[in-house]
Amino acid sequence: MSKTSSSAAPTERMYQLVVRPLITEKTTKVSESGNWLTFEVLPDATKPEIKTTFERLYGVEVLKVNTLVQKGKKRTRNLGARSDIKKAFVKLKDGQSVDLSAGVK
């Protein structure tokens, strides 16, 4: 099994992997203190898959990926429930950034 280069064309799975950026007060503080970005990703996404996705779609070098699964909450009176979401915290190499308003390449 050979490694694929990061210059290869993005696949459809890569576009589906990143659901949306998470922009809250807490994630903004984290991004200012380090070079971290926070995204909601598909629940079955793996750390290596997230890393290669960001390197190919945004053209940046990723140093580290941390993930967590936020469990959904039940609402009162059985009106339904929020679904679980998976968050990915992506640390970029110093000097690199991603313009979230511009979209992907």
Phi, psi and omega in degrees: 000121182262151177284143176268145180283154182285355179269359179293158182292143178293148178261170180296324179300323181295322178291329180278336186297316180271111183283308180192155173284146177256113182241103178228177177300316183295315181290331177292319177297318180297318182290331178284325183284326177231199177248055185258143173237149181237131182223151168271132181235171178296147183298334181264011181286141177256162181298314178298324179293319178296318181298311181294327178298312181293322180295322181279316184287318186256351178067037179239163177262122182264128178270322187206149176229125173246142179231156172210153177250117178269116182289142179289162181249147173277141177268161183289154177059030175055040179273001180132194181206154172280146180275161177291145174230151177252129179252144176238125175258118187247122178262124180265158176296146180304138179090352180254150179210165179234128176272105185290336181281344183276337183090192181263167181291000000 
